[in-house]
Each structure stands twice: as structure tokens, then as C-alpha cells.
């Protein structure tokens, strides 16, 4: 090797070192940005359906260690045998991956694909080691035993525009699929004014009995399910705090706790004397 080549070698190695350093730093930054994007996307979905007995979403995410034991118990449950084929059915619960719109590594399910079959022994909740699936939420306080009727994964909602039963076509697929027939879903008879002869058999969901299992959504015969499960807070909405259920003791207690607080709505007109604007027409 010539003397000049020996002099250039340290410079070339130094240049290569800084080039590699910049390359790896760029990859690291890209990885962080991609992960942040996935995390942001996962946390942005309000439509995630969690397993039975799950805590409120914020508490659930704090308690869930993403171990997958609930999903394993779900797929290995004794009831996981299709009575028609005799073969095991796929597990209801999935562990979220990066491409899912759910916090990565946490359990969720899609009723249209695989609904919850409402196992009486609720194995997914029993398997949870951190109480992210709280057995107290599905334990009957009177008997002290697990009660699958106390599950609360969401609420089924019927779209009358796409449900063919509202067209006058006889269909009771969701009604017959419901494990709480005549409790969670009942059929409401109504006159069909278009024909004057046939009756509508409209599915009606009881919000107090529906568990959100999604068996109705899975059974729906329309291309896109006309009955679908939503998280309860989305399906029901939320009235303003100034509305009160006079027959609800808990709601009455809430009102008592608000005594002394100013719940009056004020605007610019509130500053004026009523006699200055009454009977003068509306001003916008």
C-alpha cells in the first residue's frame, strides 16, 4: 500500500462511521414515528368491543398486561365446538396487532366475524390475572355465582333503513340467534300499511337485557349487518347533566350533589332586561 493510501484510510473510515451513524439514527427516528403513528391510531378508535367484564377503557388499558390468557381460554373453552360440524370454532377474542385499530396487544372482538357465545363459566374473565376483566361485574350478588346475563360488552342497535323486517319481508334471524330470546330481543308486530294484509315483525332490543354478544349481528342475513353492536356509551349517547330521571334514585343523588352549583346558561342577552327585548321578535 502506498504512503498516500495509508494517509487516506483513517479519513475514509471516519467518513464511513458518520455515514453509518446517520443511517442508523434515521432508521431509529423512522421507527419511533411509525410506532407513534400506530399507537395514536390504536387509541383513536372509540368502537372497540372488549371481552366480558372488562373495566372502563382507561382502567382496562392500565390493568391489561397483554398476556393473551383470555384469548387462549376463549379458544380452548369446552363450548367451542360447532354442534353442526363437530369441529372447534375460532376463538372470539383477538389480540390486537399493529394493523388493527385497537391498542396493540389488547383483546377485542368483531361480532360479524366471531361473536361471543356467552359461556356460562366465562373462562376469559376467570383467566385474567390482573383483574382487567373484573369477575365482580359478572357475579350475581344474591347467589355469589357467575352470571353470563350480567355481561356488558356493548349494545345491539337496529338500523330500520337496512333491516328487511322493516320493509315487510319476514325475517327473524337475529331474534332466533339471541341467547336471551324475548329478553334482549323481542319481535314487535305492526301493521303493514303498504299491503294492508301482512304484518311487520320488527326486532326491538331491550337495552337493559342486551349483553352485546353480537350473535344477532353474526346471524343477520343482509350483506352489511342491519343490526350491529356498539359500545354502550356510543349506542345510547349521553344527555346533558341538567336532565334528571325522576324515578332513578342514583340520578336524584347526582342532582343533590349539584345543589349550590350554577347550572344556568348565560349569554349576552342574559345581561339585558327582559322588557327590552320581549315582544320585539327574535334577534340572531
C-alpha positions as CSV (number, residue, x, y, z in Angstrom):
1,X,0.0,0.0,0.0
2,X,1.3,3.4,-0.9
3,X,2.1,6.2,1.6
4,X,-0.8,8.3,0.2
5,X,-3.3,5.4,0.5
6,X,-2.2,4.9,4.2
7,X,-2.9,8.6,4.8
8,X,-6.4,8.4,3.3
9,X,-7.6,5.3,5.2
10,X,-8.4,7.0,8.6
11,X,-10.4,9.7,6.8
12,X,-12.4,7.1,4.8
13,X,-13.1,5.1,8.0
14,X,-14.2,8.2,9.8
15,X,-16.5,9.2,6.9
16,X,-18.0,5.7,6.8
17,X,-18.5,5.8,10.6
18,X,-20.5,9.1,10.5
19,X,-22.5,7.8,7.4
20,X,-23.5,4.7,9.2
21,X,-24.3,6.6,12.3
22,X,-26.6,9.0,10.4
23,X,-28.2,6.0,8.6
24,X,-29.0,4.1,11.9
25,X,-30.2,7.3,13.5
26,X,-32.6,7.9,10.6
27,X,-33.9,4.4,10.9
28,X,-34.4,4.9,14.6
29,X,-36.3,8.1,14.1
30,X,-38.5,6.4,11.4
31,X,-39.2,3.5,13.8
32,X,-40.3,5.9,16.6
33,X,-42.5,7.8,14.2
34,X,-44.1,4.6,12.9
35,X,-44.7,3.3,16.4
36,X,-46.2,6.7,17.5
37,X,-48.5,6.6,14.4
38,X,-49.7,3.1,15.3
39,X,-50.2,4.0,18.9
40,X,-52.1,7.1,18.0
41,X,-54.2,5.2,15.5
42,X,-54.9,2.5,18.0
43,X,-56.1,4.8,20.8
44,X,-58.3,6.8,18.4
45,X,-60.9,4.1,17.9
46,X,-64.0,4.5,20.1
47,X,-65.7,1.4,18.6
48,X,-63.6,-1.3,20.2
49,X,-65.5,-4.1,21.8
50,X,-63.8,-5.6,24.8
51,X,-64.3,-9.1,26.5
52,X,-67.0,-9.7,29.1
53,X,-66.4,-8.0,32.5
54,X,-63.8,-5.5,31.1
55,X,-63.2,-2.5,33.2
56,X,-63.8,1.0,31.8
57,X,-61.5,1.6,28.9
58,X,-59.0,3.8,30.6
59,X,-58.8,1.5,33.6
60,X,-58.7,-1.6,31.4
61,X,-55.7,-0.3,29.5
62,X,-53.9,0.3,32.8
63,X,-54.6,-3.1,34.1
64,X,-54.2,-5.3,31.0
65,X,-50.7,-6.7,30.7
66,X,-51.4,-8.1,27.2
67,X,-50.7,-11.7,28.3
68,X,-53.3,-13.2,25.9
69,X,-54.6,-15.7,28.6
70,X,-58.2,-14.5,28.0
71,X,-57.9,-15.2,24.3
72,X,-56.3,-18.6,25.0
73,X,-59.1,-19.5,27.4
74,X,-61.7,-18.4,24.9
75,X,-60.4,-20.6,22.0
76,X,-59.9,-23.6,24.4
77,X,-63.3,-23.4,26.0
78,X,-65.3,-26.6,26.1
79,X,-68.3,-24.9,24.4
80,X,-66.1,-24.1,21.4
81,X,-67.4,-26.9,19.4
82,X,-69.8,-26.3,16.4
83,X,-72.8,-28.5,17.0
84,X,-73.4,-28.9,13.3
85,X,-69.9,-29.8,12.1
86,X,-68.4,-31.1,15.4
87,X,-65.3,-29.0,14.8
88,X,-63.8,-26.4,17.0
89,X,-64.9,-22.8,16.2
90,X,-62.4,-20.0,16.0
91,X,-61.9,-18.0,19.2
92,X,-63.9,-14.9,19.7
93,X,-61.2,-12.8,21.2
94,X,-58.3,-11.5,19.2
95,X,-55.1,-9.9,20.4
96,X,-54.7,-6.6,18.6
97,X,-51.9,-6.2,16.0
98,X,-50.3,-3.1,14.5
99,X,-52.8,-3.1,11.6
100,X,-55.8,-3.2,13.9
101,X,-57.5,0.0,15.0
102,X,-57.1,-1.1,18.6
103,X,-54.4,-0.7,21.3
104,X,-51.7,-3.2,20.3
105,X,-51.6,-6.4,22.3
106,X,-55.0,-6.0,23.9
107,X,-58.0,-8.3,23.5
108,X,-61.1,-7.3,21.4
109,X,-63.6,-9.0,19.2
110,X,-65.6,-8.3,16.0
111,X,-69.1,-9.8,16.2
112,X,-69.6,-10.0,12.5
113,X,-66.6,-12.3,12.3
114,X,-66.8,-14.3,15.5
115,X,-69.3,-13.3,18.2
116,X,-69.2,-14.0,21.9
117,X,-71.0,-17.3,22.6
118,X,-71.7,-16.3,26.2
119,X,-70.1,-19.2,28.0
120,X,-71.8,-19.8,31.4
121,X,-68.4,-20.2,33.2
122,X,-67.0,-17.1,31.4
123,X,-63.5,-18.6,31.1
124,X,-61.9,-15.5,29.6
125,X,-62.6,-13.4,32.7
126,X,-61.6,-16.2,35.0
127,X,-58.2,-16.5,33.2
128,X,-57.4,-12.8,33.6
129,X,-54.5,-12.4,36.2
130,X,-54.7,-8.7,36.7
131,X,-58.5,-8.1,37.2
132,X,-58.6,-6.1,33.9
133,X,-61.6,-8.4,33.4
134,X,-63.3,-8.0,36.7
135,X,-65.3,-11.0,37.9
136,X,-67.3,-8.9,40.2
137,X,-69.0,-7.3,37.2
138,X,-70.4,-10.8,36.2
139,X,-71.1,-12.2,39.6
140,X,-74.6,-12.3,40.9
141,X,-74.6,-10.6,44.3
142,X,-77.5,-12.7,45.5
143,X,-76.1,-16.2,44.6
144,X,-72.4,-15.3,44.5
145,X,-72.1,-17.2,41.2
146,X,-71.0,-16.1,37.8
147,X,-74.0,-15.0,35.7
148,X,-73.5,-14.6,31.9
149,X,-76.6,-12.5,31.7
150,X,-74.6,-9.7,33.5
151,X,-72.1,-9.5,30.7
152,X,-71.9,-6.0,29.2
153,X,-69.8,-5.8,26.1
154,X,-71.9,-3.4,24.2
155,X,-75.5,-2.8,22.9
156,X,-77.1,-4.1,19.7
157,X,-78.6,-1.4,17.5
158,X,-81.1,-2.0,14.7
159,X,-80.9,0.1,11.5
160,X,-84.5,0.3,10.3
161,X,-83.4,1.6,6.9
162,X,-81.5,-1.6,6.0
163,X,-83.3,-4.2,8.2
164,X,-85.5,-6.1,5.7
165,X,-88.0,-6.8,8.5
166,X,-88.9,-3.1,8.4
167,X,-89.5,-3.5,4.7
168,X,-92.2,-6.1,5.4
169,X,-90.1,-9.1,4.5
170,X,-90.4,-11.7,7.2
171,X,-87.1,-12.3,8.9
172,X,-86.4,-13.2,12.5
173,X,-82.7,-14.3,12.1
174,X,-81.4,-12.0,14.8
175,X,-84.3,-12.9,17.2
176,X,-83.7,-16.6,16.9
177,X,-79.9,-16.2,17.3
178,X,-80.2,-14.3,20.5
179,X,-79.3,-16.4,23.5
180,X,-81.8,-14.3,25.6
181,X,-84.7,-14.6,23.2
182,X,-87.7,-12.5,24.2
183,X,-85.5,-10.7,26.8
184,X,-82.7,-9.0,24.9
185,X,-84.6,-9.1,21.5
186,X,-88.3,-9.3,21.0
187,X,-90.4,-9.1,17.9
188,X,-92.9,-6.2,17.7
189,X,-95.9,-6.8,15.5
190,X,-97.0,-3.8,13.4
191,X,-99.5,-3.3,10.6
192,X,-98.1,-3.1,7.1
193,X,-99.9,-0.1,5.5
194,X,-98.4,-0.8,2.1
195,X,-100.3,-4.1,1.7
196,X,-102.9,-3.8,4.4
197,X,-102.7,-7.6,4.9
198,X,-99.3,-8.5,6.2
199,X,-97.7,-7.6,9.5
200,X,-94.3,-6.3,10.2
201,X,-92.2,-8.4,12.6
202,X,-89.8,-5.7,13.8
203,X,-86.8,-6.7,16.1
204,X,-86.6,-4.5,19.2
205,X,-83.6,-4.5,21.5
206,X,-84.0,-4.2,25.3
207,X,-81.1,-2.1,26.4
208,X,-81.3,-3.5,30.0
209,X,-81.1,-7.1,28.9
210,X,-78.7,-7.0,25.8
211,X,-75.2,-8.1,26.6
212,X,-73.6,-7.1,23.4
213,X,-72.6,-10.6,22.5
214,X,-73.1,-10.0,18.8
215,X,-74.8,-13.3,17.9
216,X,-77.5,-11.3,16.3
217,X,-75.0,-9.3,14.2
218,X,-73.4,-12.5,13.1
219,X,-76.8,-14.1,12.1
220,X,-78.1,-11.0,10.2
221,X,-78.9,-12.0,6.6
222,X,-78.1,-8.6,4.9
223,X,-74.8,-8.1,3.2
224,X,-73.9,-5.4,5.8
225,X,-75.4,-6.3,9.1
226,X,-78.6,-4.3,9.8
227,X,-78.2,-5.0,13.5
228,X,-74.8,-4.3,15.0
229,X,-73.1,-4.0,18.4
230,X,-71.7,-0.7,19.5
231,X,-70.0,0.3,22.8
232,X,-72.9,1.2,25.1
233,X,-71.8,4.8,25.7
234,X,-71.9,5.4,21.9
235,X,-75.1,3.4,21.3
236,X,-77.0,5.3,24.0
237,X,-75.4,8.7,23.7
238,X,-75.3,11.0,26.8
239,X,-77.9,13.5,27.8
240,X,-76.9,16.8,29.4
241,X,-76.2,16.8,33.1
242,X,-79.3,19.1,33.7
243,X,-81.7,16.3,32.6
244,X,-82.9,14.2,35.5
245,X,-84.6,10.8,35.7
246,X,-87.2,11.5,38.5
247,X,-87.6,7.8,39.1
248,X,-83.9,7.0,39.3
249,X,-82.5,7.2,42.9
250,X,-78.9,7.4,41.6
251,X,-79.9,10.3,39.3
252,X,-81.6,12.0,42.2
253,X,-78.5,11.7,44.2
254,X,-76.5,13.2,41.4
255,X,-78.8,16.2,41.4
256,X,-78.4,16.6,45.2
257,X,-74.7,16.7,44.8
258,X,-75.0,19.5,42.3
259,X,-77.0,21.7,44.7
260,X,-75.4,25.1,45.0
261,X,-73.7,24.9,41.7
262,X,-74.6,27.3,39.0
263,X,-76.2,25.3,36.1
264,X,-77.8,28.2,34.4
265,X,-76.9,29.0,30.8
266,X,-75.8,32.6,30.3
267,X,-75.3,34.5,27.1
268,X,-75.1,38.2,26.0
269,X,-78.9,38.5,26.2
270,X,-78.9,37.5,29.9
271,X,-77.3,40.9,30.7
272,X,-80.4,42.7,29.3
273,X,-83.7,43.5,30.9
274,X,-86.3,41.1,29.6
275,X,-88.6,44.0,28.9
276,X,-86.0,45.4,26.5
277,X,-86.4,42.5,24.0
278,X,-89.6,40.7,24.7
279,X,-92.3,41.0,22.0
280,X,-89.8,42.6,19.6
281,X,-89.1,39.4,17.6
282,X,-86.1,37.2,17.6
283,X,-82.7,38.6,17.2
284,X,-79.9,36.5,15.9
